């Protein structure tokens, strides 16, 4: 089974995706622009600006994502996973309000709330415009998703439990299913 989890910056996709992969005993596929930016010795926003001008960055990133997902059952946690992985069995969008995502980013990355808000606003718009231009994908259109979860109101574990239950309801029978400890 291939489970694609997506959401805007700070929505919880990496945290929740990791929990789902662990719970179901699936491989986690989570390449990030943040990792590429670090390798290039650039800030994430600088790397996004570079990608706006050099579309080969996104194309190469997405080809690698598809290649990694083609190796079999996994949980994929990227912005475009639900659109790029055509044989996904379960597509999940994680939603959290802008202020909540900004607070999470500020705490995680040691930024002021204003810095986090600026970062998220720039990143969300940059990604939306790039994906519309490159692939005609509107990341604000979730009509093709199986589940949309508001992560403001759920703990990461609760969200992971819902996604895992949905995977089982869609036929996942993996040996890795584990019960949550209470």
N, CA and C atoms as an extended XYZ file, in Angstrom:
546
Properties=species:S:1:pos:R:3:atomname:S:1:resname:S:1:resid:I:1 pbc="F F F"
N         0.840       -1.182        0.000 N   UNK     1
C         0.000        0.000        0.000 CA  UNK     1
C         0.879        1.237        0.000 C   UNK     1
N         0.478        2.212       -0.787 N   UNK     2
C         1.172        3.496       -0.828 CA  UNK     2
C         0.239        4.563       -0.269 C   UNK     2
N         0.712        5.217        0.792 N   UNK     3
C        -0.053        6.258        1.469 CA  UNK     3
C         0.687        7.571        1.264 C   UNK     3
N         0.023        8.540        0.649 N   UNK     4
C         0.622        9.850        0.419 CA  UNK     4
C         0.003       10.849        1.385 C   UNK     4
N         0.866       11.513        2.143 N   UNK     5
C         0.426       12.510        3.115 CA  UNK     5
C         1.028       13.853        2.714 C   UNK     5
N         0.168       14.836        2.545 N   UNK     6
C         0.632       16.149        2.130 CA  UNK     6
C        -0.014       17.217        2.991 C   UNK     6
N         0.514       18.416        2.874 N   UNK     7
C        -0.001       19.565        3.597 CA  UNK     7
C         0.987       20.703        3.453 C   UNK     7
N         0.543       21.882        3.771 N   UNK     8
C         1.413       23.051        3.691 CA  UNK     8
C         2.446       23.017        4.817 C   UNK     8
N         3.391       23.923        4.767 N   UNK     9
C         4.444       24.019        5.782 CA  UNK     9
C         3.842       24.065        7.176 C   UNK     9
N         4.360       23.225        8.066 N   UNK    10
C         3.924       23.240        9.453 CA  UNK    10
C         2.625       22.494        9.727 C   UNK    10
N         2.125       21.758        8.744 N   UNK    11
C         0.859       21.035        8.931 CA  UNK    11
C         1.046       19.722        9.697 C   UNK    11
N         2.269       19.214        9.736 N   UNK    12
C         2.545       17.987       10.480 CA  UNK    12
C         2.815       16.770        9.619 C   UNK    12
N         3.013       16.959        8.320 N   UNK    13
C         3.133       15.799        7.434 CA  UNK    13
C         4.304       14.884        7.772 C   UNK    13
N         5.453       15.421        8.119 N   UNK    14
C         6.602       14.554        8.430 CA  UNK    14
C         6.409       13.833        9.762 C   UNK    14
N         5.947       14.538       10.776 N   UNK    15
C         5.714       13.926       12.087 CA  UNK    15
C         4.650       12.837       11.989 C   UNK    15
N         3.531       13.168       11.391 N   UNK    16
C         2.421       12.220       11.289 CA  UNK    16
C         2.774       11.073       10.347 C   UNK    16
N         3.408       11.387        9.239 N   UNK    17
C         3.816       10.340        8.301 CA  UNK    17
C         4.751        9.328        8.929 C   UNK    17
N         5.672        9.819        9.741 N   UNK    18
C         6.598        8.921       10.443 CA  UNK    18
C         5.843        7.998       11.402 C   UNK    18
N         4.853        8.542       12.097 N   UNK    19
C         4.047        7.728       13.010 CA  UNK    19
C         3.237        6.671       12.251 C   UNK    19
N         2.672        7.056       11.117 N   UNK    20
C         1.896        6.103       10.307 CA  UNK    20
C         2.802        4.990        9.796 C   UNK    20
N         3.968        5.360        9.274 N   UNK    21
C         4.899        4.352        8.759 CA  UNK    21
C         5.296        3.372        9.854 C   UNK    21
N         5.572        3.902       11.033 N   UNK    22
C         5.949        3.045       12.160 CA  UNK    22
C         4.792        2.131       12.566 C   UNK    22
N         3.615        2.688       12.668 N   UNK    23
C         2.434        1.923       13.100 CA  UNK    23
C         2.114        0.793       12.128 C   UNK    23
N         2.248        1.068       10.819 N   UNK    24
C         1.884        0.078        9.808 CA  UNK    24
C         3.071       -0.768        9.343 C   UNK    24
N         4.260       -0.445        9.829 N   UNK    25
C         5.448       -1.200        9.411 CA  UNK    25
C         5.823       -0.948        7.962 C   UNK    25
N         5.608        0.284        7.504 N   UNK    26
C         5.918        0.650        6.125 CA  UNK    26
C         7.168        1.520        6.053 C   UNK    26
N         7.796        1.486        4.910 N   UNK    27
C         8.954        2.323        4.628 CA  UNK    27
C         8.493        3.765        4.505 C   UNK    27
N         9.299        4.693        5.033 N   UNK    28
C         8.992        6.122        4.955 CA  UNK    28
C         9.800        6.744        3.823 C   UNK    28
N         9.113        7.463        2.947 N   UNK    29
C         9.749        8.201        1.850 CA  UNK    29
C         9.454        9.670        2.103 C   UNK    29
N        10.482       10.432        2.489 N   UNK    30
C        10.236       11.843        2.809 CA  UNK    30
C        11.380       12.760        2.392 C   UNK    30
N        11.660       12.790        1.092 N   UNK    31
C        12.673       13.750        0.642 CA  UNK    31
C        12.160       15.165        0.860 C   UNK    31
N        13.064       16.087        1.189 N   UNK    32
C        12.629       17.462        1.443 CA  UNK    32
C        13.531       18.474        0.751 C   UNK    32
N        12.954       19.602        0.413 N   UNK    33
C        13.733       20.712       -0.114 CA  UNK    33
C        14.689       21.228        0.957 C   UNK    33
N        14.300       21.087        2.220 N   UNK    34
C        15.153       21.543        3.312 CA  UNK    34
C        16.499       20.820        3.263 C   UNK    34
N        16.478       19.521        3.002 N   UNK    35
C        17.709       18.732        2.903 CA  UNK    35
C        18.547       19.201        1.717 C   UNK    35
N        17.884       19.436        0.580 N   UNK    36
C        18.606       19.921       -0.599 CA  UNK    36
C        19.211       21.303       -0.355 C   UNK    36
N        18.470       22.167        0.339 N   UNK    37
C        18.975       23.502        0.649 CA  UNK    37
C        20.216       23.414        1.538 C   UNK    37
N        20.175       22.525        2.521 N   UNK    38
C        21.334       22.355        3.407 CA  UNK    38
C        22.549       21.872        2.622 C   UNK    38
N        22.335       20.918        1.718 N   UNK    39
C        23.437       20.413        0.889 CA  UNK    39
C        24.026       21.517        0.017 C   UNK    39
N        23.153       22.424       -0.441 N   UNK    40
C        23.603       23.539       -1.281 CA  UNK    40
C        24.114       24.714       -0.453 C   UNK    40
N        24.093       24.556        0.879 N   UNK    41
C        24.531       25.608        1.798 CA  UNK    41
C        23.763       26.915        1.572 C   UNK    41
N        22.433       26.750        1.475 N   UNK    42
C        21.540       27.885        1.264 CA  UNK    42
C        20.404       27.804        2.278 C   UNK    42
N        19.787       28.952        2.533 N   UNK    43
C        18.572       28.911        3.344 CA  UNK    43
C        17.471       28.272        2.501 C   UNK    43
N        16.444       27.808        3.161 N   UNK    44
C        15.340       27.174        2.446 CA  UNK    44
C        14.678       28.145        1.478 C   UNK    44
N        14.470       29.388        1.918 N   UNK    45
C        13.835       30.369        1.028 CA  UNK    45
C        14.732       30.716       -0.155 C   UNK    45
N        16.030       30.773        0.068 N   UNK    46
C        16.956       31.011       -1.047 CA  UNK    46
C        16.876       29.864       -2.055 C   UNK    46
N        16.788       28.652       -1.534 N   UNK    47
C        16.698       27.481       -2.408 CA  UNK    47
C        15.386       27.495       -3.196 C   UNK    47
N        14.301       27.918       -2.551 N   UNK    48
C        13.021       28.038       -3.245 CA  UNK    48
C        13.125       29.070       -4.365 C   UNK    48
N        13.792       30.180       -4.094 N   UNK    49
C        13.958       31.213       -5.121 CA  UNK    49
C        14.768       30.670       -6.299 C   UNK    49
N        15.773       29.866       -5.990 N   UNK    50
C        16.563       29.232       -7.057 CA  UNK    50
C        15.688       28.290       -7.876 C   UNK    50
N        14.841       27.523       -7.202 N   UNK    51
C        13.956       26.579       -7.891 CA  UNK    51
C        12.928       27.297       -8.766 C   UNK    51
N        12.549       28.516       -8.364 N   UNK    52
C        11.617       29.290       -9.182 CA  UNK    52
C        12.213       29.603      -10.550 C   UNK    52
N        13.528       29.741      -10.608 N   UNK    53
C        14.222       30.068      -11.854 CA  UNK    53
C        14.732       28.828      -12.581 C   UNK    53
N        15.054       27.780      -11.830 N   UNK    54
C        15.634       26.557      -12.398 CA  UNK    54
C        14.676       25.390      -12.159 C   UNK    54
N        13.818       25.136      -13.128 N   UNK    55
C        12.784       24.111      -12.971 CA  UNK    55
C        13.346       22.695      -12.946 C   UNK    55
N        14.594       22.547      -13.328 N   UNK    56
C        15.195       21.207      -13.275 CA  UNK    56
C        15.313       20.720      -11.826 C   UNK    56
N        15.349       21.644      -10.873 N   UNK    57
C        15.432       21.255       -9.456 CA  UNK    57
C        14.180       20.480       -9.060 C   UNK    57
N        13.007       21.039       -9.379 N   UNK    58
C        11.754       20.347       -9.067 CA  UNK    58
C        11.633       19.050       -9.859 C   UNK    58
N        11.956       19.096      -11.127 N   UNK    59
C        11.823       17.906      -11.979 CA  UNK    59
C        12.692       16.762      -11.439 C   UNK    59
N        13.921       17.072      -11.079 N   UNK    60
C        14.824       16.046      -10.546 CA  UNK    60
C        14.302       15.524       -9.197 C   UNK    60
N        13.862       16.428       -8.344 N   UNK    61
C        13.316       16.062       -7.033 CA  UNK    61
C        12.122       15.127       -7.206 C   UNK    61
N        11.204       15.476       -8.101 N   UNK    62
C         9.992       14.690       -8.291 CA  UNK    62
C        10.281       13.348       -8.966 C   UNK    62
N        11.247       13.304       -9.869 N   UNK    63
C        11.646       12.027      -10.469 CA  UNK    63
C        12.206       11.087       -9.404 C   UNK    63
N        13.010       11.623       -8.505 N   UNK    64
C        13.569       10.819       -7.412 CA  UNK    64
C        12.460       10.327       -6.488 C   UNK    64
N        11.486       11.182       -6.204 N   UNK    65
C        10.348       10.792       -5.380 CA  UNK    65
C         9.605        9.615       -6.016 C   UNK    65
N         9.297        9.724       -7.284 N   UNK    66
C         8.582        8.663       -7.994 CA  UNK    66
C         9.397        7.377       -7.985 C   UNK    66
N        10.704        7.498       -8.178 N   UNK    67
C        11.576        6.317       -8.186 CA  UNK    67
C        11.577        5.642       -6.818 C   UNK    67
N        11.680        6.427       -5.750 N   UNK    68
C        11.673        5.852       -4.402 CA  UNK    68
C        10.326        5.186       -4.095 C   UNK    68
N         9.245        5.808       -4.508 N   UNK    69
C         7.918        5.248       -4.251 CA  UNK    69
C         7.673        3.983       -5.071 C   UNK    69
N         8.326        3.859       -6.210 N   UNK    70
C         8.117        2.696       -7.078 CA  UNK    70
C         8.670        1.404       -6.478 C   UNK    70
N         9.422        1.511       -5.403 N   UNK    71
C        10.024        0.329       -4.782 CA  UNK    71
C         9.034       -0.457       -3.928 C   UNK    71
N         7.788       -0.013       -3.844 N   UNK    72
C         6.771       -0.782       -3.129 CA  UNK    72
C         6.115       -0.017       -2.003 C   UNK    72
N         5.472       -0.773       -1.142 N   UNK    73
C         4.676       -0.205       -0.054 CA  UNK    73
C         5.459        0.830        0.745 C   UNK    73
N         4.801        1.990        1.007 N   UNK    74
C         5.484        3.056        1.736 CA  UNK    74
C         4.497        4.152        2.136 C   UNK    74
N         4.983        5.032        2.993 N   UNK    75
C         4.289        6.260        3.347 CA  UNK    75
C         5.128        7.400        2.777 C   UNK    75
N         4.512        8.247        1.975 N   UNK    76
C         5.209        9.331        1.288 CA  UNK    76
C         4.732       10.646        1.883 C   UNK    76
N         5.675       11.466        2.353 N   UNK    77
C         5.315       12.736        2.985 CA  UNK    77
C         5.986       13.896        2.260 C   UNK    77
N         5.392       14.301        1.159 N   UNK    78
C         5.895       15.463        0.420 CA  UNK    78
C         4.705       16.296       -0.058 C   UNK    78
N         5.015       17.498       -0.456 N   UNK    79
C         3.980       18.405       -0.946 CA  UNK    79
C         3.213       17.787       -2.118 C   UNK    79
N         3.929       17.232       -3.095 N   UNK    80
C         3.288       16.776       -4.334 CA  UNK    80
C         3.054       15.272       -4.403 C   UNK    80
N         3.399       14.536       -3.367 N   UNK    81
C         3.227       13.086       -3.392 CA  UNK    81
C         1.860       12.630       -3.865 C   UNK    81
N         0.768       13.183       -3.331 N   UNK    82
C        -0.556       12.709       -3.749 CA  UNK    82
C        -0.858       12.922       -5.232 C   UNK    82
N        -0.215       13.864       -5.855 N   UNK    83
C        -0.417       14.108       -7.281 CA  UNK    83
C         0.573       13.323       -8.129 C   UNK    83
N         1.788       13.175       -7.642 N   UNK    84
C         2.851       12.537       -8.421 CA  UNK    84
C         2.786       11.008       -8.407 C   UNK    84
N         2.341       10.449       -7.296 N   UNK    85
C         2.309        8.994       -7.161 CA  UNK    85
C         0.947        8.516       -7.651 C   UNK    85
N         0.900        8.157       -8.910 N   UNK    86
C        -0.369        7.830       -9.571 CA  UNK    86
C        -1.029        6.591       -8.986 C   UNK    86
N        -0.213        5.657       -8.440 N   UNK    87
C        -0.791        4.423       -7.898 CA  UNK    87
C        -0.965        4.483       -6.374 C   UNK    87
N        -1.060        5.693       -5.829 N   UNK    88
C        -1.298        5.829       -4.384 CA  UNK    88
C        -2.644        5.207       -4.021 C   UNK    88
N        -2.649        4.511       -2.911 N   UNK    89
C        -3.875        3.870       -2.431 CA  UNK    89
C        -4.676        4.782       -1.507 C   UNK    89
N        -3.978        5.708       -0.855 N   UNK    90
C        -4.622        6.595        0.104 CA  UNK    90
C        -3.935        7.952        0.039 C   UNK    90
N        -4.740        8.990       -0.207 N   UNK    91
C        -4.221       10.352       -0.291 CA  UNK    91
C        -4.807       11.164        0.864 C   UNK    91
N        -3.909       11.771        1.644 N   UNK    92
C        -4.323       12.494        2.839 CA  UNK    92
C        -3.792       13.925        2.789 C   UNK    92
N        -4.662       14.884        3.032 N   UNK    93
C        -4.257       16.285        3.151 CA  UNK    93
C        -4.359       16.683        4.616 C   UNK    93
N        -3.284       17.250        5.139 N   UNK    94
C        -3.268       17.754        6.508 CA  UNK    94
C        -3.442       19.264        6.464 C   UNK    94
N        -4.417       19.731        7.189 N   UNK    95
C        -4.714       21.163        7.248 CA  UNK    95
C        -4.449       21.669        8.661 C   UNK    95
N        -3.906       22.848        8.736 N   UNK    96
C        -3.814       23.590        9.992 CA  UNK    96
C        -3.870       25.069        9.615 C   UNK    96
N        -4.529       25.875       10.412 N   UNK    97
C        -4.600       27.304       10.110 CA  UNK    97
C        -3.205       27.944       10.051 C   UNK    97
N        -3.119       29.026        9.306 N   UNK    98
C        -1.855       29.744        9.098 CA  UNK    98
C        -1.166       30.068       10.425 C   UNK    98
N        -1.907       30.581       11.385 N   UNK    99
C        -1.311       30.974       12.675 CA  UNK    99
C        -0.740       29.753       13.392 C   UNK    99
N        -1.450       28.648       13.373 N   UNK   100
C        -0.982       27.420       14.025 CA  UNK   100
C         0.295       26.922       13.344 C   UNK   100
N         0.293       26.908       12.025 N   UNK   101
C         1.490       26.463       11.290 CA  UNK   101
C         2.673       27.382       11.581 C   UNK   101
N         2.407       28.678       11.668 N   UNK   102
C         3.467       29.642       11.974 CA  UNK   102
C         4.035       29.418       13.373 C   UNK   102
N         3.155       29.174       14.324 N   UNK   103
C         3.608       28.905       15.701 CA  UNK   103
C         4.468       27.640       15.756 C   UNK   103
N         4.054       26.612       15.037 N   UNK   104
C         4.832       25.363       15.003 CA  UNK   104
C         6.208       25.586       14.398 C   UNK   104
N         6.247       26.305       13.282 N   UNK   105
C         7.524       26.572       12.620 CA  UNK   105
C         8.431       27.417       13.507 C   UNK   105
N         7.878       28.433       14.153 N   UNK   106
C         8.679       29.288       15.042 CA  UNK   106
C         9.304       28.456       16.146 C   UNK   106
N         8.518       27.589       16.747 N   UNK   107
C         9.019       26.738       17.832 CA  UNK   107
C        10.072       25.751       17.316 C   UNK   107
N         9.772       25.101       16.186 N   UNK   108
C        10.667       24.086       15.629 CA  UNK   108
C        12.005       24.665       15.175 C   UNK   108
N        11.956       25.830       14.522 N   UNK   109
C        13.161       26.392       13.913 CA  UNK   109
C        13.757       27.563       14.681 C   UNK   109
N        13.209       27.872       15.864 N   UNK   110
C        13.757       28.952       16.675 CA  UNK   110
C        13.588       30.326       16.044 C   UNK   110
N        12.462       30.563       15.406 N   UNK   111
C        12.184       31.844       14.764 CA  UNK   111
C        11.195       32.646       15.599 C   UNK   111
N        11.162       33.949       15.366 N   UNK   112
C        10.083       34.740       15.961 CA  UNK   112
C         8.800       34.385       15.214 C   UNK   112
N         7.673       34.685       15.806 N   UNK   113
C         6.408       34.394       15.144 CA  UNK   113
C         6.314       35.153       13.819 C   UNK   113
N         6.745       36.402       13.804 N   UNK   114
C         6.703       37.200       12.565 CA  UNK   114
C         7.594       36.585       11.487 C   UNK   114
N         8.800       36.140       11.858 N   UNK   115
C         9.686       35.485       10.893 CA  UNK   115
C         9.044       34.219       10.339 C   UNK   115
N         8.436       33.448       11.211 N   UNK   116
C         7.781       32.209       10.783 CA  UNK   116
C         6.607       32.507        9.854 C   UNK   116
N         5.828       33.533       10.182 N   UNK   117
C         4.696       33.895        9.320 CA  UNK   117
C         5.173       34.334        7.940 C   UNK   117
N         6.228       35.140        7.912 N   UNK   118
C         6.788       35.576        6.628 CA  UNK   118
C         7.296       34.381        5.826 C   UNK   118
N         8.004       33.490        6.504 N   UNK   119
C         8.563       32.306        5.847 CA  UNK   119
C         7.445       31.455        5.242 C   UNK   119
N         6.434       31.163        6.035 N   UNK   120
C         5.347       30.299        5.562 CA  UNK   120
C         4.582       30.962        4.417 C   UNK   120
N         4.285       32.237        4.541 N   UNK   121
C         3.551       32.930        3.475 CA  UNK   121
C         4.332       32.882        2.165 C   UNK   121
N         5.636       33.156        2.235 N   UNK   122
C         6.476       33.128        1.026 CA  UNK   122
C         6.568       31.720        0.453 C   UNK   122
N         6.773       30.757        1.318 N   UNK   123
C         6.961       29.374        0.871 CA  UNK   123
C         5.680       28.802        0.267 C   UNK   123
N         4.562       29.017        0.929 N   UNK   124
C         3.296       28.508        0.410 CA  UNK   124
C         3.014       29.085       -0.975 C   UNK   124
N         3.186       30.395       -1.120 N   UNK   125
C         2.893       31.031       -2.407 CA  UNK   125
C         3.901       30.617       -3.475 C   UNK   125
N         5.179       30.528       -3.114 N   UNK   126
C         6.207       30.088       -4.062 CA  UNK   126
C         5.895       28.693       -4.581 C   UNK   126
N         5.591       27.780       -3.659 N   UNK   127
C         5.285       26.413       -4.075 CA  UNK   127
C         4.027       26.363       -4.937 C   UNK   127
N         2.992       27.075       -4.538 N   UNK   128
C         1.749       27.038       -5.316 CA  UNK   128
C         1.995       27.524       -6.738 C   UNK   128
N         2.683       28.647       -6.884 N   UNK   129
C         2.935       29.201       -8.215 CA  UNK   129
C         3.826       28.281       -9.059 C   UNK   129
N         4.879       27.720       -8.440 N   UNK   130
C         5.763       26.811       -9.177 CA  UNK   130
C         5.018       25.572       -9.654 C   UNK   130
N         4.216       24.972       -8.791 N   UNK   131
C         3.528       23.730       -9.149 CA  UNK   131
C         2.434       23.981      -10.188 C   UNK   131
N         1.794       25.151      -10.117 N   UNK   132
C         0.824       25.500      -11.160 CA  UNK   132
C         1.529       25.640      -12.505 C   UNK   132
N         2.654       26.325      -12.495 N   UNK   133
C         3.393       26.571      -13.736 CA  UNK   133
C         3.999       25.283      -14.294 C   UNK   133
N         4.634       24.491      -13.428 N   UNK   134
C         5.330       23.282      -13.882 CA  UNK   134
C         4.387       22.144      -14.253 C   UNK   134
N         3.376       21.906      -13.419 N   UNK   135
C         2.562       20.693      -13.560 CA  UNK   135
C         1.059       20.962      -13.698 C   UNK   135
N         0.654       22.227      -13.585 N   UNK   136
C        -0.776       22.567      -13.539 CA  UNK   136
C        -1.457       21.895      -12.348 C   UNK   136
N        -0.724       21.796      -11.247 N   UNK   137
C        -1.247       21.251       -9.995 CA  UNK   137
C        -1.525       22.416       -9.056 C   UNK   137
N        -2.766       22.477       -8.567 N   UNK   138
C        -3.134       23.485       -7.581 CA  UNK   138
C        -3.160       22.801       -6.217 C   UNK   138
N        -2.170       23.102       -5.392 N   UNK   139
C        -2.073       22.448       -4.088 CA  UNK   139
C        -3.189       22.874       -3.137 C   UNK   139
N        -4.019       23.831       -3.553 N   UNK   140
C        -5.166       24.222       -2.738 CA  UNK   140
C        -6.434       23.452       -3.131 C   UNK   140
N        -6.336       22.602       -4.145 N   UNK   141
C        -7.470       21.775       -4.583 CA  UNK   141
C        -7.289       20.369       -4.021 C   UNK   141
N        -8.155       19.987       -3.099 N   UNK   142
C        -8.038       18.691       -2.425 CA  UNK   142
C        -9.162       17.740       -2.805 C   UNK   142
N        -9.770       17.975       -3.950 N   UNK   143
C       -10.911       17.166       -4.376 CA  UNK   143
C       -10.535       15.720       -4.672 C   UNK   143
N        -9.271       15.438       -4.915 N   UNK   144
C        -8.832       14.083       -5.230 CA  UNK   144
C        -8.317       13.335       -3.991 C   UNK   144
N        -8.509       13.908       -2.812 N   UNK   145
C        -7.989       13.305       -1.586 CA  UNK   145
C        -9.059       12.430       -0.934 C   UNK   145
N        -8.590       11.384       -0.267 N   UNK   146
C        -9.488       10.492        0.460 CA  UNK   146
C        -9.858       11.075        1.821 C   UNK   146
N        -8.896       11.768        2.432 N   UNK   147
C        -9.079       12.304        3.787 CA  UNK   147
C        -8.471       13.696        3.866 C   UNK   147
N        -9.169       14.609        4.545 N   UNK   148
C        -8.614       15.907        4.913 CA  UNK   148
C        -8.756       16.000        6.433 C   UNK   148
N        -7.626       16.171        7.114 N   UNK   149
C        -7.608       16.230        8.584 CA  UNK   149
C        -7.150       17.597        9.054 C   UNK   149
N        -7.835       18.132       10.052 N   UNK   150
C        -7.436       19.385       10.682 CA  UNK   150
C        -6.488       19.038       11.830 C   UNK   150
N        -5.193       19.254       11.621 N   UNK   151
C        -4.203       18.871       12.637 CA  UNK   151
C        -4.117       19.863       13.789 C   UNK   151
N        -4.847       20.960       13.702 N   UNK   152
C        -4.928       21.864       14.860 CA  UNK   152
C        -5.672       21.170       15.997 C   UNK   152
N        -6.638       20.365       15.654 N   UNK   153
C        -7.535       19.757       16.635 CA  UNK   153
C        -7.178       18.318       16.998 C   UNK   153
N        -6.146       17.784       16.372 N   UNK   154
C        -5.735       16.402       16.632 CA  UNK   154
C        -4.269       16.363       17.040 C   UNK   154
N        -3.937       15.473       17.951 N   UNK   155
C        -2.521       15.249       18.243 CA  UNK   155
C        -1.930       14.484       17.062 C   UNK   155
N        -0.616       14.508       16.893 N   UNK   156
C        -0.017       13.708       15.821 CA  UNK   156
C        -0.416       12.229       15.905 C   UNK   156
N        -0.470       11.694       17.113 N   UNK   157
C        -0.838       10.285       17.274 CA  UNK   157
C        -2.285       10.033       16.856 C   UNK   157
N        -3.189       10.950       17.215 N   UNK   158
C        -4.592       10.793       16.809 CA  UNK   158
C        -4.721       10.831       15.285 C   UNK   158
N        -4.021       11.761       14.654 N   UNK   159
C        -4.060       11.845       13.190 CA  UNK   159
C        -3.493       10.569       12.568 C   UNK   159
N        -2.381       10.075       13.112 N   UNK   160
C        -1.779        8.836       12.605 CA  UNK   160
C        -2.727        7.659       12.771 C   UNK   160
N        -3.452        7.617       13.881 N   UNK   161
C        -4.417        6.536       14.114 CA  UNK   161
C        -5.547        6.572       13.084 C   UNK   161
N        -6.027        7.768       12.764 N   UNK   162
C        -7.099        7.913       11.777 CA  UNK   162
C        -6.615        7.453       10.404 C   UNK   162
N        -5.427        7.888       10.020 N   UNK   163
C        -4.875        7.514        8.716 CA  UNK   163
C        -4.631        6.006        8.654 C   UNK   163
N        -4.099        5.452        9.726 N   UNK   164
C        -3.846        4.006        9.771 CA  UNK   164
C        -5.156        3.227        9.675 C   UNK   164
N        -6.186        3.678       10.370 N   UNK   165
C        -7.495        3.020       10.303 CA  UNK   165
C        -8.067        3.101        8.880 C   UNK   165
N        -7.867        4.225        8.222 N   UNK   166
C        -8.330        4.373        6.841 CA  UNK   166
C        -7.583        3.409        5.924 C   UNK   166
N        -6.292        3.224        6.158 N   UNK   167
C        -5.507        2.281        5.350 CA  UNK   167
C        -6.044        0.864        5.526 C   UNK   167
N        -6.353        0.490        6.743 N   UNK   168
C        -6.919       -0.833        7.015 CA  UNK   168
C        -8.290       -0.957        6.342 C   UNK   168
N        -9.105        0.097        6.428 N   UNK   169
C       -10.424        0.079        5.798 CA  UNK   169
C       -10.312       -0.061        4.280 C   UNK   169
N        -9.206        0.432        3.704 N   UNK   170
C        -8.991        0.318        2.257 CA  UNK   170
C        -8.291       -0.991        1.886 C   UNK   170
N        -8.093       -1.860        2.876 N   UNK   171
C        -7.571       -3.180        2.558 CA  UNK   171
C        -6.161       -3.485        3.009 C   UNK   171
N        -5.486       -2.550        3.682 N   UNK   172
C        -4.132       -2.838        4.144 CA  UNK   172
C        -4.161       -3.957        5.177 C   UNK   172
N        -3.342       -4.972        4.953 N   UNK   173
C        -3.305       -6.118        5.854 CA  UNK   173
C        -1.873       -6.422        6.296 C   UNK   173
N        -1.023       -5.431        6.278 N   UNK   174
C         0.384       -5.637        6.593 CA  UNK   174
C         0.605       -6.220        7.970 C   UNK   174
N         1.699       -6.941        8.073 N   UNK   175
C         2.055       -7.554        9.351 CA  UNK   175
C         2.543       -6.524       10.345 C   UNK   175
N         2.810       -5.285        9.875 N   UNK   176
C         3.379       -4.283       10.745 CA  UNK   176
C         2.370       -3.530       11.594 C   UNK   176
N         1.084       -3.822       11.440 N   UNK   177
C         0.082       -3.077       12.208 CA  UNK   177
C         0.282       -3.337       13.683 C   UNK   177
N         0.445       -2.252       14.416 N   UNK   178
C         0.645       -2.370       15.852 CA  UNK   178
C        -0.421       -1.559       16.587 C   UNK   178
N        -0.784       -2.028       17.734 N   UNK   179
C        -1.752       -1.310       18.558 CA  UNK   179
C        -1.043       -0.168       19.263 C   UNK   179
N        -1.741        0.957       19.394 N   UNK   180
C        -1.185        2.092       20.133 CA  UNK   180
C        -1.184        1.783       21.609 C   UNK   180
N        -0.081        2.081       22.259 N   UNK   181
C        -0.005        1.876       23.712 CA  UNK   181
C        -0.784        2.967       24.397 C   UNK   181
N        -1.563        2.553       25.394 N   UNK   182
C        -2.355        3.540       26.122 CA  UNK   182
C        -1.709        3.894       27.417 C   UNK   182
